[in-house]
Amino acid sequence: MWKQLTISSGVLPLVLASLMTPMALATEPVEPVESAALGVNRDLPWSEPVQIDDPFEGSFVGVFDRHYFSDLLLNSSVRIEVQSLWTREFARVLLTTRDRDCLSAPAGAVLSSRCSEFNNPRNITQLLIKIDNEIFQLDRQGSVFPISEPVAIALQNASDEVVRIRLISDTGEMIDSEIGAGTVAAWETIYAPEPIANNP
């Protein structure tokens, strides 16, 4: 069963405004992170709740996830990396493909010294999340995918195991990936119905 979840553009300013309140988990200290940005070279505490103190978006609690896998396309080795940030109000996704082109290497040369790497981000417009037998569709608004209350409840109640996701780009390209079990376990905290306390 597919659930089409859409939010009008008038809601987005309210979603972003709600991020301006400093928050932290009520019962456990969490590691601070200075930016909500995603990037292929970022060293983040993956799959655990953190307090994000972003200079543009304010302070809030979230969990970062990363999944990557390799594929072979013609003579190029392609590494696909999917990073995501999950907060109470929104999710953000970055998908990049890192192409390693070794076609220009002369015969007999050491390929690793003659290969060129290219990082190609994809413009993701839809995010599908499969939880048990339900598929939730989130549509991007601005740079984020707003999390509605039904989706938050489903994420909070998801079993602590790998969750399958599908990313759809603005060109219609579909990439299947997953959210790790550690991140899914952290969702129980991020999306708990109890209010999240302010930092002292």
N, C-alpha and C positions, 0 to 999 in steps of 0.2 A: 504494500500500500504506500503510495506516494503522498507526502504532505507538502503542498505548496505554501510556503510561508513568506509573505511579503510585508514590508513595512513602508509606509509612505515617507516621502522625503522630508516631511515636516517633523518626523520623529527624530531624525538624525541629530539635529542640534541638541535635543534633550538628552540623547544618549551620550554625546560628547561632553555636554556640560556636567553630567553626573560623574565624569571621571576626575573632576577637579577637587574632590574631597579626599584628603589623605586617609588611607585605610590600611589595616593590617589584620592578620588573623587573630581571633579573640583568644585562642588557647595556646598557640605555639609561636615562638619567634620565627621569622622568616628572613631569608637572606635578601639584602637590598640589591637592586639592579638599577643602574643609572639611566637606562634608556629602554623604550619599548620597541626600538628599531630591530628589524630582522636583516641578516646579511650573511653571506657565505663564509666570511672570515670572523664572525663573532664567536667569542668563547663565553657561553652562557651556562648557568646551572639548569640543565635540561631535566624535564619531567619531575620537577618539584615546585611547590608553591613558593613564590618570591614576591617581595614588595618592590614594585617598579616606581621609581621616582623620575619621571620623564620631564625634561624642561619645557616641553610643548603641551603635553597631554595631562600633566598632573601626576598624582600618586594613587596607585591602586594595586590590588593583588592579582596575580595571574600565574600562568604556567606556560613555559616554552616547550615545544616539542620539535624533534628533528628526525626525519627518516630519509635515507638515501639508498639508492640501488644503481646498478650499472646495466647497460645494454650495449649491444653492438649494432651500429647502423653503417652499412657498407664497410668502409675501411676505417671508420672512426669509432673509438671507444667513447661512449656517452655516459656520463655520470649524472643522474637525476637526483636532485636534493629538494626536499619539501620541508620547509620550516613553518611553524605556526605558533601563534600566541593566543591563549585562551583566557578571557577575563569574564567577569560576571555580565558585562554589557555587550561585549563584541568578541569576535575572533578575527585574526589577521593571518594571511597566508602569503608565503613567498615560495615560488617554484622556479628553480633555475636548472638549466642543463649545461653541463660543462663538457664541451666537445674537445677531444684530443686528436688533432689532425696530424697524422704521420705520413701523409701522401707525398710530401715534398722530400722525404729522406732518400738519399741515393742508395743504390743497392749495396749491401754489405755494411752500411753505416749503423752505428748504435742508435736505435730508434728513439730512445728516451731523450737523447741530446738534441734531436732535430724535430721534435713534436711541438706543435703550438696548441695552447689551450685557450678556449673562448667560453666565457660565461654568458649565457643567454637567458634572461628572465622572461617568464611568460605572464601575460596579463590575464589573471584569473577573475572570472565574473560570477561563477556559480560554484558553490561548495555543497556537495551531497555527503551526508553522514548516515551510515547504516548502523542502527542500534537494534539488536535482536532482529525482528522482522519488519521494522519500520525504517523508512528512508526519509530523512528530513532535508529539504532543499533550502539553502540560504543564498540570498542574492546580495551581491556586493553593493554597498552604498558608500561612495567616496573611496576610502582606503580600507574599509572594514566590512565585516559581515555581522550585522546586528544579531544578538542572541535574544530571541523572544522567550517568554516564560515557559511555553511548552518545550522548547528546545533545552532550556536550562534544566528543567525537571528530568528530561530524558538523559542528559549528560550526567547529572548528579546520580541517577539510578543505574547507570551503565555498569555491567559486570566488569571486574578488574581484569580485562583481557584486551588484546589488540582489537581496535575498532577500524573498520574499513571506511575510507573516504574516497570520493571521486572529485577531481578538479576539472572544471570546464573553462577553457579559455575563450577570449572574445572571437577567436577564429573557429570555434567549435571543436577544437582538439580536446580529447578526454585523457586524463592521466589518473590511473588508480594508484592509491597509496594507502598508508595506514597511520594510525595514532598508536604509539606504544602503550603497553599495559601500565607503565609507571605514570604516564600522563593521565590515562583514564582513571587511575586510582586517585590522582590529585584533583580530578574534576569533582569528586565527592566533597572535597573541602571548598573548592572555588564556587560551586553552585549550591552549597548547602542553604537551606531556607532560613537558617538563623542569621540575624544581622551581623555584619562584620564590624568589629570595633575599630574606633579611631586609634591611631598611634598615641601613646602617652606623650 
